[in-house]
């Protein structure tokens, strides 16, 4: 079985995550369940690329959400730190690398640190390889997928939450995996379609990089007891490929945090960009 790094449809090397044309998409009246079932059918039919080896790295470039207008005119270290964030993580979870300010504070340099994500070495965190193994084994049916996730219980269940909330937590962790096999992603979509609380924004939304995407909102919870405002997870979905291209937090109509993906690739060493 082969997989492709999330967003690299069809395998091969890395590429920028930018569709040539934003398709016309009618979202008015579309339920979360209908959208997710449609998305599952599309991604399930995609071919996958090669499975990364244990020694390979997953390169990710992300834009911070929301876009910081002040960063446009920033200078020096602030300008460097406000730009897109780049990171590399070994497929086997033994190391991670990021671009950090050097001692002069005038430029970025590659900084690598060792980790031990597999076999519970760092709490609930899992390596891309471990998450892939879970995803590759998921059944096609949504209800059956939920049963498998409950049995595996990869993420410790928080106390005092409903079964639906616990299911959502398991699914959301896997949706954020660095390597997403097509059929595994389809299984997650079908499982998420069975959960309550999802809504689709009735128009395409714009990411920090100016990309227009579908916004699926889920998991509303109190954000401000005084105002009654709620915070929601907003999953950003490519309207052509139906793959996840980011997740951000929304309070009311305001984006308050998150990231959107610009590029992702499988590379042979930290510092390479595909």
Backbone as JSON, one array per atom type, in Angstrom:
{
  "sequence": "XXXXXXXXXXXXXXXXXXXXXXXXXXXXXXXXXXXXXXXXXXXXXXXXXXXXXXXXXXXXXXXXXXXXXXXXXXXXXXXXXXXXXXXXXXXXXXXXXXXXXXXXXXXXXXXXXXXXXXXXXXXXXXXXXXXXXXXXXXXXXXXXXXXXXXXXXXXXXXXXXXXXXXXXXXXXXXXXXXXXXXXXXXXXXXXXXXXXXXXXXXXXXXXXXXXXXXXXXXXXXXXXXXXXXXXXXXXXXXXXXXXXXXXXXXXXXXXXXXXXXXXXXXXXXXXXXX",
  "N": [[0.85, -1.18, 0.0], [0.56, 2.22, -0.81], [1.24, 5.64, 0.06], [0.54, 9.15, -0.14], [2.13, 12.21, 0.68], [0.19, 14.47, 2.57], [-1.71, 16.64, 0.6], [-0.09, 16.34, -1.61], [-1.11, 15.27, -4.2], [-1.28, 12.33, -6.06], [1.33, 11.6, -5.71], [4.97, 11.62, -6.06], [7.31, 14.39, -6.24], [7.61, 17.35, -4.13], [5.28, 20.09, -4.14], [3.88, 23.35, -4.68], [0.95, 24.29, -2.97], [-1.34, 25.22, -4.68], [-4.11, 25.67, -6.5], [-4.69, 26.01, -10.01], [-6.97, 27.3, -10.93], [-9.66, 28.63, -9.14], [-12.46, 26.77, -8.6], [-15.95, 27.24, -9.42], [-18.07, 27.04, -6.79], [-20.97, 25.94, -5.29], [-22.25, 26.37, -2.21], [-24.4, 26.89, -0.66], [-26.93, 25.76, 1.43], [-25.76, 23.3, 1.7], [-25.1, 20.53, 3.66], [-22.95, 19.55, 6.42], [-22.57, 16.79, 6.52], [-23.28, 15.97, 3.9], [-21.31, 17.32, 2.39], [-18.97, 16.1, 3.39], [-19.34, 13.41, 2.71], [-19.33, 13.62, -0.07], [-16.73, 14.6, -0.42], [-15.3, 12.4, 0.55], [-15.8, 10.43, -1.39], [-14.46, 11.54, -3.56], [-11.71, 11.77, -2.73], [-11.14, 9.11, -2.14], [-10.83, 7.9, -4.57], [-8.4, 8.73, -5.48], [-5.05, 8.13, -6.67], [-2.19, 6.97, -4.81], [1.05, 8.11, -3.71], [4.54, 7.06, -3.23], [5.3, 5.33, -0.14], [6.86, 7.07, 2.49], [10.26, 6.47, 3.56], [11.69, 5.32, 6.69], [13.82, 7.01, 7.29], [13.36, 9.31, 5.86], [12.13, 12.72, 5.53], [9.34, 14.84, 6.33], [8.51, 17.7, 4.81], [7.1, 20.83, 5.57], [5.39, 23.79, 4.79], [3.87, 26.59, 6.08], [1.33, 29.11, 6.4], [0.63, 31.56, 8.83], [-2.46, 31.96, 10.47], [-4.72, 34.47, 11.58], [-3.82, 36.51, 8.68], [-1.18, 38.72, 9.32], [-1.41, 41.99, 9.13], [0.33, 44.02, 9.92], [2.77, 42.84, 9.64], [3.46, 43.11, 7.03], [4.88, 45.43, 6.69], [6.94, 45.1, 8.38], [10.28, 44.9, 9.77], [13.63, 43.5, 9.91], [14.14, 41.09, 12.51], [11.45, 40.66, 13.2], [10.15, 40.66, 10.75], [11.22, 38.36, 9.59], [10.26, 36.37, 11.31], [7.54, 36.65, 11.04], [6.83, 35.7, 8.59], [5.99, 32.93, 6.31], [6.0, 29.75, 7.94], [8.41, 27.2, 8.21], [9.01, 23.71, 8.48], [10.48, 20.53, 9.32], [10.01, 17.07, 9.75], [11.06, 13.9, 10.83], [10.01, 10.87, 9.34], [9.89, 8.66, 11.0], [9.66, 9.82, 13.44], [11.88, 10.6, 15.0], [13.28, 12.96, 14.95], [13.14, 16.56, 14.58], [13.07, 19.57, 12.69], [13.45, 23.1, 12.42], [13.26, 26.49, 11.17], [15.08, 28.88, 12.73], [15.89, 31.99, 14.41], [19.25, 33.08, 14.09], [22.23, 33.64, 16.13], [22.8, 36.29, 15.71], [20.38, 37.41, 15.22], [19.56, 38.27, 12.79], [19.15, 36.63, 10.65], [17.7, 33.51, 9.5], [18.31, 30.17, 10.6], [18.81, 26.64, 10.16], [17.61, 24.55, 12.63], [17.92, 21.65, 14.5], [16.37, 19.12, 16.45], [16.39, 16.23, 18.54], [13.95, 13.61, 18.97], [11.54, 11.31, 20.39], [9.04, 9.96, 19.31], [7.62, 7.61, 18.86], [5.85, 4.71, 20.11], [4.71, 5.86, 22.38], [6.65, 7.53, 23.45], [6.7, 10.27, 23.91], [4.38, 11.09, 25.4], [1.06, 11.69, 24.28], [1.71, 12.29, 21.68], [2.37, 11.22, 18.33], [4.29, 9.54, 15.81], [4.6, 10.33, 12.27], [4.67, 7.97, 10.88], [3.43, 6.12, 12.63], [0.83, 7.21, 12.74], [0.13, 6.93, 10.08], [-0.04, 4.14, 9.87], [-2.3, 3.61, 11.39], [-4.23, 5.0, 9.88], [-4.09, 3.67, 7.39], [-5.23, 1.27, 7.97], [-7.9, 1.66, 8.42], [-11.39, 0.94, 8.06], [-13.63, 1.26, 5.21], [-16.2, 2.19, 5.73], [-18.02, 4.68, 7.56], [-19.21, 4.4, 10.19], [-18.03, 2.02, 11.01], [-15.38, 2.83, 11.03], [-15.39, 4.62, 13.19], [-15.78, 2.78, 15.27], [-13.37, 1.36, 15.19], [-11.54, 3.41, 15.83], [-12.36, 4.03, 18.42], [-11.71, 1.67, 19.69], [-8.91, 1.52, 19.36], [-8.15, 3.91, 20.56], [-6.19, 6.07, 20.42], [-5.64, 8.58, 21.43], [-5.68, 9.8, 24.69], [-8.72, 9.67, 26.51], [-10.42, 12.58, 27.44], [-11.81, 13.56, 30.61], [-15.29, 13.76, 31.39], [-16.46, 14.38, 28.91], [-18.59, 14.01, 26.01], [-19.36, 11.03, 24.05], [-19.41, 11.71, 21.35], [-17.82, 14.03, 21.3], [-15.37, 12.95, 22.09], [-14.94, 11.19, 19.96], [-14.67, 13.08, 17.91], [-12.27, 14.33, 18.68], [-10.39, 12.26, 18.29], [-10.64, 11.91, 15.5], [-9.9, 14.46, 14.55], [-7.21, 14.67, 15.27], [-6.06, 12.76, 13.58], [-6.75, 13.86, 11.1], [-4.95, 15.89, 10.98], [-2.58, 14.64, 10.36], [0.72, 14.19, 9.0], [1.1, 12.58, 6.8], [-1.23, 11.35, 4.69], [-3.03, 8.72, 3.6], [-5.09, 8.18, 0.76], [-7.5, 6.59, 0.9], [-7.66, 6.29, 3.65], [-8.08, 8.92, 4.49], [-10.57, 9.32, 3.31], [-12.08, 7.55, 4.87], [-11.98, 8.84, 7.36], [-13.41, 11.19, 6.74], [-15.95, 10.08, 6.23], [-16.53, 9.05, 8.72], [-16.56, 11.39, 10.28], [-18.74, 12.58, 9.14], [-20.84, 11.33, 10.37], [-21.05, 12.45, 12.85], [-22.55, 14.84, 15.12], [-22.98, 18.46, 14.91], [-21.47, 19.7, 12.91], [-20.98, 22.28, 10.45], [-21.25, 23.96, 7.3], [-19.66, 26.71, 5.92], [-21.35, 29.02, 3.89], [-20.06, 29.99, 1.65], [-17.0, 30.3, -0.24], [-14.01, 30.76, 1.64], [-11.25, 32.95, 2.41], [-7.82, 32.28, 2.73], [-4.84, 33.1, 4.67], [-2.89, 33.3, 2.75], [-4.25, 34.1, 0.57], [-5.71, 32.25, -0.78], [-8.67, 30.62, -1.91], [-11.01, 28.68, -0.25], [-13.0, 25.86, 0.9], [-14.83, 26.02, 3.92], [-15.24, 24.1, 6.7], [-16.93, 23.91, 9.64], [-16.62, 22.93, 13.07], [-17.11, 21.46, 16.34], [-18.02, 23.46, 18.31], [-17.49, 25.5, 21.13], [-17.68, 27.16, 24.36], [-16.28, 30.43, 24.36], [-16.22, 32.92, 25.49], [-17.71, 33.55, 28.36], [-19.14, 35.83, 29.2], [-19.97, 37.29, 26.92], [-21.1, 35.27, 25.52], [-20.0, 34.25, 23.26], [-18.78, 31.79, 20.95], [-16.15, 29.44, 20.29], [-14.87, 27.91, 17.36], [-13.63, 25.1, 15.51], [-12.25, 25.44, 12.35], [-12.06, 23.79, 9.52], [-10.1, 23.82, 6.65], [-10.66, 23.24, 3.32], [-9.61, 22.09, 0.2], [-11.24, 23.1, -2.73], [-11.06, 21.67, -5.09], [-9.56, 19.24, -4.82], [-10.51, 18.28, -2.44], [-8.98, 17.86, -0.19], [-7.55, 18.38, 3.09], [-6.35, 21.57, 3.8], [-5.54, 23.11, 5.86], [-6.21, 24.39, 9.2], [-8.09, 26.44, 11.31], [-8.92, 28.59, 14.1], [-11.98, 30.02, 15.06], [-13.77, 32.73, 16.37], [-16.91, 33.91, 16.78], [-17.16, 35.79, 13.95], [-14.54, 36.1, 13.55], [-11.22, 35.22, 12.79], [-8.94, 33.71, 14.91], [-6.64, 32.26, 15.2], [-4.39, 29.63, 14.05], [-3.32, 27.71, 11.12], [-2.52, 27.66, 7.61], [-1.81, 25.54, 4.9], [0.92, 25.81, 2.67], [2.79, 24.38, 1.21], [3.91, 20.98, 0.91], [6.09, 18.22, 1.22], [7.86, 15.13, 0.64], [11.1, 14.59, 1.62], [14.7, 13.99, 1.51], [16.41, 14.89, 3.49], [16.64, 17.13, 6.33], [16.07, 20.55, 5.68], [15.91, 20.41, 2.95], [13.57, 21.17, 0.33], [12.01, 19.91, -1.52]],
  "CA": [[0.0, 0.0, 0.0], [1.37, 3.43, -0.88], [0.56, 6.86, 0.47], [1.13, 10.41, -0.57], [2.1, 13.24, 1.71], [-1.03, 15.25, 2.44], [-1.69, 17.74, -0.37], [0.69, 15.99, -2.79], [-1.97, 14.3, -4.85], [-0.64, 11.62, -7.15], [2.7, 11.22, -5.38], [6.05, 12.39, -6.66], [7.99, 15.37, -5.4], [6.81, 18.39, -3.52], [4.75, 21.13, -5.01], [3.11, 24.36, -3.99], [-0.45, 23.92, -2.87], [-2.08, 26.33, -5.28], [-4.83, 25.29, -7.71], [-4.58, 27.01, -11.08], [-8.21, 28.06, -11.0], [-10.62, 28.3, -8.09], [-13.71, 26.42, -9.27], [-17.18, 27.79, -8.88], [-18.62, 26.07, -5.86], [-22.19, 26.37, -4.63], [-22.28, 25.76, -0.88], [-25.64, 27.25, 0.03], [-27.79, 24.63, 1.71], [-24.99, 22.05, 1.78], [-24.85, 20.11, 5.04], [-21.61, 19.01, 6.67], [-22.56, 15.37, 6.16], [-23.27, 15.87, 2.44], [-19.99, 17.74, 1.92], [-17.96, 15.11, 3.77], [-19.53, 12.2, 1.9], [-18.86, 13.95, -1.41], [-15.28, 14.67, -0.34], [-14.79, 11.04, 0.73], [-15.85, 9.75, -2.68], [-13.42, 12.11, -4.43], [-10.34, 11.42, -2.3], [-10.95, 7.65, -2.15], [-10.47, 7.49, -5.92], [-7.08, 9.24, -5.83], [-3.89, 7.25, -6.5], [-1.25, 7.42, -3.8], [2.46, 8.07, -4.04], [5.32, 6.1, -2.43], [5.37, 5.49, 1.31], [8.18, 7.54, 2.91], [11.06, 5.55, 4.36], [11.86, 5.77, 8.07], [14.83, 8.06, 7.37], [12.96, 10.5, 5.12], [11.53, 13.81, 6.29], [8.18, 15.52, 5.77], [8.68, 19.17, 4.82], [5.83, 21.57, 5.59], [5.44, 25.25, 4.8], [2.54, 27.05, 6.48], [1.08, 30.52, 6.7], [-0.11, 31.74, 10.08], [-3.8, 32.54, 10.36], [-4.99, 35.25, 10.37], [-2.69, 37.24, 8.14], [-0.79, 39.87, 10.14], [-1.21, 43.14, 8.24], [1.49, 44.79, 10.36], [3.98, 42.15, 9.21], [3.79, 43.53, 5.67], [5.86, 46.52, 6.75], [7.91, 44.81, 9.45], [11.68, 44.83, 9.38], [14.51, 42.73, 10.77], [13.73, 39.79, 13.05], [9.99, 40.54, 13.16], [9.76, 40.31, 9.38], [11.59, 36.97, 9.38], [9.4, 35.5, 12.11], [6.14, 36.81, 10.65], [6.61, 35.07, 7.3], [5.6, 31.52, 6.35], [6.79, 28.9, 8.83], [8.87, 25.96, 7.59], [9.44, 22.69, 9.43], [10.77, 19.19, 8.82], [9.93, 16.05, 10.78], [11.39, 12.58, 10.33], [8.84, 10.0, 9.25], [9.87, 7.76, 12.15], [9.46, 10.6, 14.66], [13.08, 10.69, 15.83], [13.89, 14.3, 14.9], [12.37, 17.66, 13.99], [13.91, 20.73, 12.38], [12.74, 24.34, 12.12], [14.1, 27.65, 10.88], [15.1, 29.75, 13.89], [16.83, 33.11, 14.32], [20.6, 32.78, 14.55], [22.66, 34.44, 17.27], [22.8, 37.71, 15.36], [19.01, 37.87, 15.12], [19.38, 38.9, 11.48], [18.8, 35.65, 9.63], [17.21, 32.24, 10.0], [19.16, 29.02, 10.37], [18.16, 25.37, 10.43], [17.87, 24.02, 13.97], [17.38, 20.3, 14.6], [16.37, 18.51, 17.79], [15.99, 14.83, 18.54], [12.7, 13.28, 19.66], [11.21, 9.88, 20.38], [7.58, 10.02, 19.3], [6.96, 6.32, 18.73], [5.6, 3.87, 21.29], [4.37, 6.69, 23.53], [7.85, 8.12, 24.03], [6.47, 11.66, 24.32], [2.97, 11.26, 25.72], [0.08, 11.36, 23.24], [2.23, 12.56, 20.34], [2.68, 10.05, 17.53], [5.06, 9.82, 14.6], [3.84, 10.24, 11.03], [4.58, 6.55, 10.52], [2.41, 5.49, 13.47], [-0.48, 7.68, 12.31], [-0.15, 6.31, 8.79], [-0.45, 2.76, 10.08], [-3.7, 3.66, 11.83], [-5.05, 5.44, 8.75], [-4.1, 2.66, 6.33], [-6.01, 0.11, 8.41], [-9.29, 2.03, 8.67], [-12.38, 0.44, 7.11], [-14.21, 2.3, 4.35], [-17.46, 2.68, 6.3], [-17.85, 5.67, 8.62], [-19.53, 3.86, 11.51], [-17.0, 1.03, 11.33], [-14.18, 3.59, 11.35], [-15.54, 5.09, 14.57], [-15.57, 1.65, 16.17], [-11.93, 1.08, 15.22], [-10.88, 4.49, 16.56], [-12.69, 3.87, 19.84], [-10.98, 0.51, 20.19], [-7.49, 1.85, 19.43], [-8.04, 4.97, 21.56], [-4.82, 6.58, 20.3], [-5.51, 9.76, 22.27], [-6.35, 9.56, 25.97], [-10.04, 10.3, 26.6], [-10.58, 13.55, 28.53], [-12.94, 13.25, 31.47], [-16.45, 14.63, 31.35], [-16.9, 14.75, 27.56], [-19.49, 13.05, 25.39], [-18.74, 10.13, 23.09], [-19.22, 12.44, 20.09], [-16.66, 14.91, 21.46], [-14.19, 12.09, 22.09], [-14.76, 10.75, 18.57], [-14.16, 14.21, 17.13], [-10.87, 14.52, 19.03], [-9.62, 11.22, 17.6], [-10.65, 12.19, 14.07], [-9.18, 15.7, 14.25], [-5.77, 14.38, 15.36], [-5.68, 12.05, 12.36], [-6.86, 14.78, 9.97], [-3.75, 16.7, 10.97], [-1.4, 13.82, 10.12], [1.59, 14.68, 7.93], [0.97, 11.69, 5.65], [-2.63, 10.91, 4.68], [-3.42, 7.89, 2.47], [-6.37, 8.63, 0.22], [-8.63, 5.84, 1.46], [-7.73, 6.59, 5.07], [-8.73, 10.23, 4.62], [-11.99, 9.11, 2.99], [-12.69, 6.92, 6.04], [-12.15, 9.89, 8.37], [-14.51, 12.05, 6.31], [-17.22, 9.38, 6.41], [-16.77, 8.97, 10.17], [-16.91, 12.73, 10.73], [-20.09, 12.87, 8.63], [-21.84, 10.75, 11.28], [-21.06, 13.18, 14.12], [-23.33, 16.09, 15.11], [-22.28, 19.72, 15.2], [-20.72, 20.28, 11.8], [-21.66, 23.2, 9.54], [-20.45, 24.42, 6.16], [-19.81, 28.12, 5.58], [-22.05, 28.96, 2.6], [-19.27, 30.59, 0.59], [-15.58, 30.05, -0.08], [-13.32, 31.72, 2.49], [-9.89, 33.24, 1.95], [-6.77, 32.01, 3.71], [-3.84, 34.17, 4.81], [-2.12, 33.39, 1.51], [-5.12, 34.56, -0.51], [-6.33, 31.1, -1.43], [-10.09, 30.47, -1.61], [-11.22, 27.29, 0.13], [-14.22, 25.51, 1.63], [-14.64, 26.03, 5.38], [-16.11, 23.21, 7.47], [-16.79, 24.26, 11.06], [-16.99, 21.85, 13.97], [-16.68, 21.5, 17.74], [-18.26, 24.75, 18.96], [-17.41, 25.48, 22.59], [-17.68, 28.53, 24.89], [-15.03, 31.18, 24.3], [-16.34, 34.07, 26.39], [-18.98, 33.39, 29.08], [-19.87, 37.09, 29.32], [-20.62, 37.65, 25.65], [-21.76, 34.11, 24.94], [-19.34, 33.89, 22.01], [-18.26, 30.43, 20.88], [-15.0, 29.18, 19.43], [-15.09, 26.75, 16.5], [-12.57, 24.66, 14.61], [-12.64, 25.64, 10.95], [-11.2, 23.01, 8.64], [-10.0, 24.42, 5.33], [-10.67, 22.13, 2.37], [-9.41, 22.49, -1.19], [-12.49, 22.83, -3.45], [-10.84, 20.77, -6.22], [-9.1, 17.92, -4.4], [-11.19, 17.96, -1.18], [-8.02, 17.54, 0.87], [-7.37, 19.39, 4.13], [-5.23, 22.49, 3.54], [-5.32, 23.95, 7.03], [-7.24, 24.46, 10.24], [-7.96, 27.65, 12.1], [-9.9, 28.8, 15.15], [-12.84, 31.16, 14.76], [-14.68, 33.19, 17.41], [-17.83, 34.76, 16.04], [-16.73, 35.8, 12.55], [-13.13, 36.5, 13.55], [-10.19, 34.18, 12.87], [-8.07, 34.06, 16.04], [-5.43, 31.46, 15.21], [-4.36, 28.49, 13.14], [-2.36, 27.7, 10.02], [-2.94, 27.11, 6.33], [-0.67, 24.93, 4.24], [1.39, 26.34, 1.4], [3.49, 23.31, 0.5], [4.34, 19.83, 1.7], [6.84, 17.29, 0.38], [8.74, 14.14, 1.25], [12.48, 14.91, 1.22], [15.68, 13.06, 2.07], [17.07, 15.42, 4.68], [16.14, 18.42, 6.81], [16.6, 21.67, 4.92], [15.44, 20.29, 1.57], [12.19, 21.63, 0.17], [11.31, 19.13, -2.53]],
  "C": [[0.89, 1.23, 0.0], [0.55, 4.62, -0.43], [1.24, 8.06, -0.13], [1.13, 11.36, 0.6], [0.86, 14.07, 1.48], [-0.79, 16.43, 1.53], [-0.86, 17.43, -1.59], [-0.05, 14.9, -3.54], [-1.22, 13.64, -6.0], [0.81, 11.29, -6.9], [3.72, 12.1, -6.04], [6.62, 13.39, -5.71], [7.05, 16.41, -4.85], [6.3, 19.39, -4.53], [4.03, 22.15, -4.15], [1.64, 23.98, -4.03], [-1.29, 25.08, -3.38], [-2.79, 25.85, -6.54], [-4.75, 26.41, -8.74], [-5.81, 27.9, -11.14], [-9.1, 27.65, -9.83], [-11.96, 27.99, -8.74], [-14.9, 27.14, -8.65], [-17.84, 26.72, -8.03], [-19.86, 26.66, -5.2], [-22.31, 25.62, -3.31], [-23.55, 26.07, -0.11], [-26.51, 26.0, 0.2], [-27.08, 23.29, 1.81], [-24.73, 21.71, 3.24], [-23.43, 19.59, 5.18], [-21.53, 17.55, 6.23], [-22.5, 15.18, 4.65], [-21.89, 16.23, 1.88], [-18.95, 16.65, 2.19], [-18.12, 13.82, 2.97], [-19.06, 12.44, 0.47], [-17.33, 13.97, -1.44], [-14.67, 13.28, -0.22], [-14.76, 10.29, -0.6], [-14.75, 10.25, -3.61], [-12.04, 11.63, -4.01], [-10.1, 9.92, -2.34], [-10.5, 7.15, -3.51], [-9.07, 7.95, -6.33], [-6.01, 8.16, -5.72], [-2.95, 7.83, -5.46], [0.18, 7.32, -4.3], [3.2, 7.1, -3.14], [5.24, 6.39, -0.93], [6.76, 6.03, 1.67], [8.94, 6.44, 3.65], [11.24, 6.14, 5.76], [12.79, 6.96, 8.17], [14.44, 9.33, 6.63], [12.24, 11.49, 6.03], [10.3, 14.33, 5.56], [8.4, 17.02, 5.93], [7.32, 19.83, 4.74], [6.09, 23.07, 5.64], [4.02, 25.76, 5.05], [2.5, 28.56, 6.65], [0.3, 30.59, 8.0], [-1.45, 32.41, 9.79], [-4.15, 33.28, 11.65], [-3.73, 35.95, 9.88], [-2.44, 38.5, 8.97], [-0.48, 41.05, 9.22], [0.03, 43.95, 8.63], [2.8, 44.15, 9.88], [4.41, 42.57, 7.81], [4.89, 44.59, 5.67], [6.91, 46.3, 7.83], [9.32, 44.74, 8.88], [12.44, 43.92, 10.34], [13.92, 41.41, 11.22], [12.22, 39.6, 12.96], [9.53, 40.13, 11.77], [10.06, 38.83, 9.1], [10.61, 36.02, 10.08], [7.94, 35.55, 11.68], [5.82, 36.11, 9.34], [6.15, 33.63, 7.44], [6.55, 30.7, 7.22], [7.13, 27.59, 8.12], [9.32, 24.97, 8.67], [9.67, 21.37, 8.71], [10.63, 18.21, 9.98], [10.22, 14.69, 10.16], [10.15, 11.7, 10.37], [8.73, 9.07, 10.45], [9.79, 8.5, 13.49], [10.67, 10.76, 15.55], [13.75, 12.06, 15.8], [12.95, 15.29, 14.24], [13.31, 18.83, 13.75], [13.03, 21.91, 12.02], [13.75, 25.42, 11.77], [13.97, 28.63, 12.04], [16.08, 30.9, 13.67], [18.2, 32.67, 14.81], [21.0, 33.74, 15.67], [22.65, 35.94, 16.98], [21.39, 38.28, 15.35], [18.68, 38.48, 13.77], [19.02, 37.91, 10.38], [18.35, 34.36, 10.29], [18.21, 31.13, 9.69], [18.41, 27.75, 10.76], [18.58, 24.83, 11.8], [17.17, 22.68, 14.11], [17.42, 19.81, 16.04], [15.87, 17.07, 17.69], [14.71, 14.64, 19.34], [12.56, 11.76, 19.69], [9.69, 9.77, 20.47], [6.93, 8.64, 19.34], [6.86, 5.57, 20.05], [5.36, 4.69, 22.56], [5.54, 7.36, 24.2], [7.67, 9.54, 24.5], [4.97, 11.89, 24.52], [2.06, 10.84, 24.58], [0.59, 11.61, 21.83], [2.6, 11.26, 19.64], [3.5, 10.46, 16.31], [4.14, 9.75, 13.39], [3.66, 8.79, 10.61], [3.51, 5.84, 11.34], [1.01, 5.92, 13.04], [-0.86, 7.08, 10.96], [-0.66, 4.88, 8.96], [-1.9, 2.67, 10.56], [-4.61, 3.99, 10.64], [-5.18, 4.36, 7.68], [-4.98, 1.47, 6.69], [-7.48, 0.42, 8.62], [-10.22, 1.41, 7.64], [-13.0, 1.58, 6.32], [-15.44, 2.94, 4.98], [-17.23, 3.62, 7.48], [-18.11, 5.13, 10.01], [-18.49, 2.84, 11.95], [-15.68, 1.72, 11.69], [-14.24, 4.1, 12.78], [-15.29, 3.96, 15.57], [-14.09, 1.33, 16.31], [-11.2, 2.14, 16.04], [-11.16, 4.4, 18.06], [-11.89, 2.72, 20.46], [-9.49, 0.83, 20.36], [-7.22, 2.93, 20.47], [-6.64, 5.57, 21.59], [-4.58, 7.8, 21.19], [-6.3, 9.53, 23.56], [-7.66, 10.33, 26.05], [-10.07, 11.31, 27.74], [-11.82, 13.21, 29.34], [-14.08, 14.25, 31.24], [-16.88, 15.08, 29.97], [-17.78, 13.65, 27.0], [-18.71, 12.13, 24.45], [-18.47, 10.84, 21.77], [-18.01, 13.36, 20.16], [-15.36, 14.11, 21.44], [-13.89, 11.59, 20.69], [-14.16, 11.87, 17.72], [-12.68, 14.45, 17.41], [-9.99, 13.51, 18.3], [-9.51, 11.52, 16.11], [-9.79, 13.41, 13.75], [-7.67, 15.5, 14.34], [-5.3, 13.71, 14.07], [-5.79, 12.94, 11.12], [-5.63, 15.67, 9.86], [-2.47, 15.93, 10.71], [-0.6, 14.35, 8.94], [1.49, 13.83, 6.67], [-0.42, 11.06, 5.7], [-2.91, 10.04, 3.45], [-4.84, 8.25, 2.04], [-7.56, 7.91, 0.85], [-8.77, 6.07, 2.95], [-8.41, 7.93, 5.33], [-10.22, 10.1, 4.33], [-12.73, 8.48, 4.18], [-12.94, 7.94, 7.14], [-13.31, 10.8, 8.01], [-15.86, 11.37, 6.56], [-17.56, 9.24, 7.89], [-17.22, 10.32, 10.71], [-18.32, 13.1, 10.29], [-21.17, 12.32, 9.55], [-21.97, 11.53, 12.58], [-21.91, 14.44, 14.03], [-22.43, 17.3, 15.25], [-21.5, 20.34, 14.07], [-21.58, 21.2, 10.95], [-20.7, 23.61, 8.44], [-20.71, 25.9, 5.95], [-20.33, 28.19, 4.14], [-21.34, 29.68, 1.46], [-17.81, 30.21, 0.8], [-14.97, 31.13, 0.81], [-11.89, 31.87, 1.99], [-8.89, 32.98, 3.06], [-5.8, 33.19, 3.76], [-3.02, 34.35, 3.55], [-2.96, 33.82, 0.33], [-5.82, 33.45, -1.26], [-7.78, 30.97, -0.99], [-10.42, 28.99, -1.41], [-12.6, 27.11, 0.77], [-13.91, 25.51, 3.12], [-15.7, 25.14, 6.03], [-15.88, 23.48, 8.94], [-17.32, 23.14, 11.95], [-16.56, 22.19, 15.39], [-16.81, 22.9, 18.35], [-18.19, 24.58, 20.47], [-17.31, 26.91, 23.09], [-16.3, 29.17, 24.8], [-15.03, 32.35, 25.27], [-17.69, 33.98, 27.1], [-19.8, 34.67, 29.15], [-20.63, 37.44, 28.05], [-21.4, 36.49, 25.05], [-21.14, 33.65, 23.64], [-18.8, 32.46, 22.09], [-17.03, 30.38, 19.99], [-15.27, 27.91, 18.64], [-13.81, 26.4, 15.76], [-13.07, 24.85, 13.19], [-11.63, 24.91, 10.07], [-11.26, 23.59, 7.23], [-9.78, 23.31, 4.31], [-10.54, 22.66, 0.95], [-10.67, 22.14, -1.99], [-12.32, 21.95, -4.68], [-10.51, 19.36, -5.76], [-9.84, 17.4, -3.17], [-10.23, 17.47, -0.1], [-7.91, 18.71, 1.85], [-6.16, 20.26, 3.79], [-5.04, 23.47, 4.7], [-6.45, 23.83, 8.03], [-7.01, 25.73, 11.04], [-9.1, 27.74, 13.1], [-10.67, 30.08, 14.88], [-13.72, 31.46, 15.97], [-15.61, 34.21, 16.77], [-17.48, 34.66, 14.56], [-15.24, 36.1, 12.43], [-12.21, 35.29, 13.68], [-9.19, 34.59, 13.94], [-6.8, 33.22, 16.09], [-5.51, 30.33, 14.21], [-3.3, 28.64, 12.07], [-3.03, 27.2, 8.75], [-1.7, 26.67, 5.57], [-0.36, 25.58, 2.9], [2.07, 25.27, 0.57], [3.82, 22.18, 1.45], [5.02, 18.84, 0.76], [7.58, 16.28, 1.22], [10.14, 14.39, 0.72], [13.44, 13.98, 1.95], [16.41, 13.58, 3.29], [16.46, 16.76, 5.06], [16.84, 19.54, 6.05], [16.22, 21.61, 3.46], [13.97, 20.67, 1.49], [11.44, 20.92, -0.94], [11.34, 19.76, -3.91]]
}
